C-alpha cells in the first residue's frame, strides 16, 4: 500500500492495497462522536489522504447511539487507480477495520451487528457504563452483564482494548472523544503517528490542553493494554453507611443495632435508619427498629445462625424501602437538597461564577395529588366520579419546573415541607396498611416455612418508584403474596415463589408471571 510520507506508517498495520481504511464510531449524544469523526478526517486530509465521514443517527439520548462511519484512502492508491474513489456511506458487517465505542454496551452492539471480526478488526471501547432506559426501567436488576461483552470482544476482535476512557477524560477535564482519539493513536491501528493526532487536536482550537491531557492518558494506557481485558467486578457488597449520631436518641438506636442484631444485617440496617430518618423523623426510625426487633426474634426462633440470618438481612433492606416509599413529598425533597445542586454543577463542569438552572419535568397524576391530601379529602375525590371528571384534565400534561429559580425552588421546597403532615395523608395510610399486611403474612409464614418467608420478604423489591411504575410493581407484588399463601405447605414452596418473583422482574408486561402463577396455583390445589 502506498502510504503518504506525512502519515508515517506504523509497524504491524496491514491493509490491502487500494482498499480504504474503514472506521466505525458508536457514541451517544453529548459524547463527541461527531467531533471524533471530524478529527480523524482532518488528520487524514492534512496528511494528503482522501477521507469521508457519514453518520446514521440513533434514537434520542440513551435509547440508541449514532454510528459515525469514516473511510480513509491514501493519495497514492487513488493515483494508482487513475480515478476518484467511491467510498461507502455506512459500515458493512464483516468489513470494518476499527470500531470505537464510547461505552461498553455500544461495543457489545457493534459485535452483535457483525462490525467486529477476528481477521481484521481492532475494537476499542470504554469500560464504563451509561445505563440504557430498558436497564433502568426493569423491575429488578436489569443491568446487562459487562463481562459478557468482554468475553465476546476477546473472541470476536483481532485486538480488543477496553479501558475506562470516561474516567481519563473526566480527570483531564475533557470529554470522552479526546480519550478515544488517544486510545486510537496508542493502538497503532491506523498508520499515523502521535504527532499527527496531537496536531489535529491543536487545530481544533477548543479546550486544547484538556483534550491533550485526556489524549495522553489514553495513548499510554492503550499502548500498555493487555491482549485480553481483565474481568470487571460485578458483585457489589453492601457498603458501610456512616450515620452521624448528633442526637442521643439516634446514638441509642445505633447502640441497640450493634448489640442486638447479627453482623450480617448491621450495615444495611444503618442504611435503613438513615433512610427512615431522612424520610420522616426520629420516631419513624424507631418504628423501623421495632419492626426489625420483631423480625429478628422470629429469625432467632426459626432460622438464626444456621440460616445465616437470611430473614433479618433481607428485612433490613425491604422494611426500610417499604416505609420510605416514593411520594411527591419525597421527590420534591430530593430535588431541593443542596447535594443535588452540587452534583448537577459537578456533572455540568460549571465554574464557580456560573449560574446553573435545572429544569425538572414533573407529571403527577390525580392519584398522586390525592395521595398527598388529608386522607378523608383524598379518598372523597378518588371515590367521586364527578370530581374525577372535573380534576383529571388538569393533570394530563406534565409541567416543567425550574428548580434553580426562586419561584420553582420555593414551590418544590414548600411541597417537601409537607413532610410534617405526611402521617395524615391518604398515601401514607395506604402504604402503612400494605406494610402491616406484608409483615403479618411474614409472621404467619415463618412459623411453617422459614425459606418461604425469606422469599416473601424479597418479593417486596417489586414495589418501587411512583406513578405507573409503582402501580405495576404493586400489582405483581400482590399476586406473589397470593401465590405464597397458596404454596404454603408444599415442599418446594420457596423455590416456586422465587421462580415467580424472577419471572415478575424479567417480564414488564407480566404475561410470563400469569402463566407460571396459573401452573403454580393449579399444582397447589391438587
LINNORCOR-V381047 format. One record per helix or strand of 3 or more residues. SS is the DSSP state (a for helix, b for strand). FROM is the first residue (numbers start at 1). TO is the last residue. If there is no record, write none. Layout:
ss = (SS	SS)
from = (FROM	FROM)
to = (TO	TO)
This chain:
ss = (b	a	b	a	b	a	b	a	b	a	a	b	a	a	a	a	a	a	a	a	a	a	a	b	a	a	a	b	a	a	a	a	a	a)
from = (21	33	49	61	66	75	98	104	122	133	146	159	165	176	194	208	248	263	282	304	310	328	338	359	366	375	385	399	406	426	450	467	493	511)
to = (27	46	56	63	74	81	101	112	126	137	156	163	172	187	204	223	260	279	302	307	323	335	348	362	371	382	395	402	424	446	462	487	506	525)
